[in-house]
Amino acid sequence: MAGLVVKAVVLDVGETLIDETRIWSRWADRLGVSRFVLMGALGGMAALDRSHREAFELVRPGLDIEVELAAWERDDPGGLRNHFDAADLYPDVRDALGALRRAGYQVIVAGNQPARAYDALVAMELPVDSVHTSEGWGVAKPAPEFFAKVAAVAGREPGEILYVGDRLDNDVLPAGRAGMRTALLRRGPWGYLHAERPQAKAADLVADDLHALLPALERLG
């Protein structure tokens, strides 16, 4: 990475651009538990480095998530269910991404998301150069192949890319191993927990919001 200047900023989706509060709230309602209970279970799984799916199975023993998703779609075909729309964007997203582009940075969205998230993100008309999902690529974080795809679509050397996400395991550490600069965002349960871990020192930046990116990039030179 020595001598390379960051020219592209690539951002995760969940709890980086999208506030997932409404998604988890709808899941709680669907599973028949209080929102407080599900949020607590999610926080526990985050602290234990376990999947959010295990939180669902904790509050509904024996749950088959794929069967439940299919049933949910039949029951509420026009609803958002476990998805998002523009109302779920964090309030700093448009201004911060617009500022990055005006400063001359290439801005890309690439995260672990189903293919249908692509249409939702594109419909938001965010100030970005392109949008990509793991399902669309056929590979998901933290696989090295995901970050190879990030570099390929950016058309940049890995050291010219800043990858921004809310997790150490899925974002900062694998992007760093791929040779990218990294930023850890302190929001969402994983973001707050991971920012307190010693491994957070591996990030080039630990930020409270997206507005911190541009000044940090200017310092990185």
C-alpha positions as CSV (number, residue, x, y, z in Angstrom):
1,M,0.0,0.0,0.0
2,A,3.0,2.3,0.4
3,G,2.8,5.3,-1.8
4,L,-0.8,4.6,-2.9
5,V,-3.4,7.3,-2.4
6,V,-7.1,6.4,-1.8
7,K,-9.2,7.2,-4.8
8,A,-12.3,5.1,-4.2
9,V,-14.6,4.7,-1.2
10,V,-16.6,1.5,-1.0
11,L,-19.3,1.1,1.5
12,D,-21.2,-1.8,3.2
13,V,-25.0,-1.5,3.4
14,G,-26.6,-2.7,6.6
15,E,-25.8,-0.4,9.6
16,T,-23.5,1.6,7.3
17,L,-26.0,3.1,4.9
18,I,-29.2,1.4,6.2
19,D,-30.6,1.7,9.7
20,E,-31.9,-1.8,10.3
21,T,-34.2,-0.9,13.2
22,R,-37.4,-1.3,11.3
23,I,-36.3,-4.6,9.8
24,W,-35.5,-6.1,13.3
25,S,-38.8,-4.6,14.6
26,R,-40.8,-6.3,11.9
27,W,-39.0,-9.6,12.6
28,A,-39.9,-9.3,16.3
29,D,-43.6,-8.8,15.3
30,R,-43.5,-11.7,12.9
31,L,-41.9,-14.0,15.5
32,G,-44.4,-13.0,18.2
33,V,-41.9,-11.6,20.7
34,S,-41.4,-8.1,22.0
35,R,-39.0,-5.9,20.1
36,F,-37.0,-5.4,23.3
37,V,-36.5,-9.2,23.5
38,L,-35.3,-9.6,19.9
39,M,-33.0,-6.6,20.1
40,G,-31.5,-8.0,23.3
41,A,-31.0,-11.4,21.7
42,L,-29.4,-9.8,18.6
43,G,-27.0,-7.9,20.8
44,G,-26.1,-11.1,22.6
45,M,-25.3,-12.9,19.4
46,A,-23.2,-9.9,18.2
47,A,-21.2,-10.0,21.4
48,L,-20.6,-13.8,21.0
49,D,-19.7,-13.5,17.3
50,R,-22.7,-15.6,16.3
51,S,-25.2,-15.1,13.5
52,H,-28.3,-13.0,13.8
53,R,-30.2,-16.1,12.7
54,E,-29.3,-17.7,16.0
55,A,-31.2,-14.9,17.7
56,F,-34.3,-15.8,15.8
57,E,-33.9,-19.5,16.7
58,L,-33.4,-18.5,20.3
59,V,-36.7,-16.8,20.6
60,R,-38.5,-19.3,18.4
61,P,-37.0,-22.7,19.0
62,G,-37.2,-25.0,16.0
63,L,-37.6,-22.1,13.6
64,D,-36.9,-22.9,9.9
65,I,-36.0,-19.4,8.7
66,E,-36.4,-20.2,5.0
67,V,-39.8,-21.7,5.5
68,E,-40.7,-18.7,7.6
69,L,-39.5,-16.2,5.0
70,A,-41.6,-18.0,2.3
71,A,-44.7,-17.9,4.6
72,W,-44.1,-14.2,5.4
73,E,-44.0,-13.4,1.7
74,R,-47.3,-15.2,1.1
75,D,-48.9,-13.4,4.0
76,D,-47.6,-10.0,3.1
77,P,-46.6,-9.9,-0.6
78,G,-46.6,-6.2,-0.9
79,G,-44.8,-5.4,2.4
80,L,-41.2,-4.7,3.1
81,R,-40.9,-7.7,5.5
82,N,-37.1,-8.2,6.0
83,H,-36.2,-5.6,3.5
84,F,-35.6,-1.8,3.4
85,D,-36.4,1.4,1.4
86,A,-35.3,5.0,1.4
87,A,-37.0,5.7,4.7
88,D,-34.3,3.5,6.3
89,L,-31.3,5.5,5.2
90,Y,-29.2,7.0,7.9
91,P,-29.6,10.8,7.8
92,D,-25.9,11.4,7.0
93,V,-25.8,9.2,3.9
94,R,-26.7,11.5,1.0
95,D,-24.7,14.5,2.2
96,A,-21.6,12.5,3.1
97,L,-21.5,10.5,-0.1
98,G,-22.2,13.6,-2.1
99,A,-19.3,15.4,-0.4
100,L,-17.0,12.5,-1.3
101,R,-18.0,12.6,-4.9
102,R,-17.6,16.4,-5.1
103,A,-14.1,15.9,-3.7
104,G,-13.2,13.6,-6.6
105,Y,-13.6,10.2,-4.9
106,Q,-15.2,7.3,-6.7
107,V,-18.0,6.0,-4.5
108,I,-19.3,2.5,-4.6
109,V,-21.8,0.5,-2.6
110,A,-21.0,-3.2,-2.1
111,G,-22.3,-5.4,0.7
112,N,-23.7,-8.7,1.7
113,Q,-27.3,-8.3,0.4
114,P,-29.8,-10.3,-1.6
115,A,-30.2,-9.4,-5.3
116,R,-33.4,-7.5,-4.7
117,A,-31.5,-5.0,-2.5
118,Y,-29.9,-3.8,-5.7
119,D,-33.2,-2.4,-7.1
120,A,-34.0,-0.8,-3.7
121,L,-30.6,0.9,-3.5
122,V,-30.6,2.1,-7.2
123,A,-34.2,3.5,-6.7
124,M,-32.8,5.8,-3.9
125,E,-30.7,7.6,-6.5
126,L,-27.8,7.9,-4.1
127,P,-24.7,9.9,-5.2
128,V,-22.7,6.8,-6.0
129,D,-20.9,5.4,-9.1
130,S,-22.3,1.9,-8.8
131,V,-24.1,-0.6,-6.6
132,H,-23.3,-4.3,-6.1
133,T,-24.6,-7.1,-3.9
134,S,-23.1,-10.3,-2.8
135,E,-25.9,-12.4,-4.3
136,G,-25.4,-10.6,-7.6
137,W,-21.7,-11.5,-7.5
138,G,-22.2,-15.0,-6.2
139,V,-19.7,-14.4,-3.4
140,A,-20.1,-12.9,0.1
141,K,-17.9,-11.3,2.7
142,P,-15.6,-12.2,4.3
143,A,-14.4,-14.3,1.4
144,P,-11.3,-12.9,-0.3
145,E,-13.1,-13.2,-3.7
146,F,-15.6,-10.6,-2.6
147,F,-12.9,-8.0,-2.0
148,A,-11.2,-9.0,-5.3
149,K,-14.5,-8.2,-7.0
150,V,-14.6,-4.8,-5.2
151,A,-11.2,-4.0,-6.6
152,A,-12.2,-5.2,-10.0
153,V,-15.4,-3.1,-10.3
154,A,-13.5,-0.1,-8.9
155,G,-10.7,-0.6,-11.4
156,R,-8.3,0.3,-8.7
157,E,-5.4,-1.3,-6.8
158,P,-6.5,-2.5,-3.4
159,G,-4.4,0.2,-1.7
160,E,-6.3,2.9,-3.5
161,I,-9.6,1.7,-1.9
162,L,-11.1,2.6,1.5
163,Y,-13.6,0.0,2.6
164,V,-16.2,1.2,5.1
165,G,-18.3,-1.1,7.3
166,D,-19.7,-1.7,10.8
167,R,-17.9,-5.0,11.5
168,L,-14.4,-6.3,12.1
169,D,-15.0,-9.8,10.9
170,N,-16.9,-9.0,7.7
171,D,-15.4,-5.7,6.8
172,V,-12.3,-4.3,8.4
173,L,-10.1,-7.4,8.8
174,P,-10.8,-9.1,5.5
175,A,-10.6,-5.9,3.5
176,G,-7.3,-5.2,5.3
177,R,-6.0,-8.6,4.4
178,A,-6.9,-7.8,0.8
179,G,-4.6,-4.8,0.9
180,M,-7.3,-2.1,1.3
181,R,-7.5,0.8,3.7
182,T,-10.4,0.4,6.1
183,A,-12.9,2.4,8.2
184,L,-15.0,0.9,11.1
185,L,-18.3,2.7,11.6
186,R,-19.5,2.8,15.2
187,R,-23.2,2.3,14.7
188,G,-25.5,-0.7,15.0
189,P,-24.8,-3.4,17.6
190,W,-21.8,-4.9,15.8
191,G,-20.3,-1.5,15.2
192,Y,-20.3,-0.4,18.8
193,L,-19.1,-3.7,20.1
194,H,-16.4,-4.2,17.6
195,A,-15.0,-0.6,18.0
196,E,-14.1,-1.6,21.6
197,R,-12.1,-4.6,20.6
198,P,-8.3,-4.5,20.4
199,Q,-8.5,-5.6,16.7
200,A,-10.2,-2.2,15.9
201,K,-6.7,-0.8,15.9
202,A,-6.3,-2.5,12.5
203,A,-8.7,0.0,11.0
204,D,-7.2,3.2,9.5
205,L,-10.2,5.0,11.0
206,V,-12.9,4.4,13.6
207,A,-15.7,6.8,12.9
208,D,-19.0,7.8,14.5
209,D,-20.6,8.8,11.2
210,L,-20.0,9.0,7.5
211,H,-19.2,12.8,7.7
212,A,-15.8,11.7,9.3
213,L,-14.7,10.0,6.1
214,L,-13.7,13.0,4.0
215,P,-11.5,14.7,6.6
216,A,-9.9,11.4,7.4
217,L,-9.1,10.8,3.7
218,E,-7.5,14.2,3.5
219,R,-5.3,13.3,6.4
220,L,-4.4,10.0,4.8
221,G,-3.2,12.0,1.8
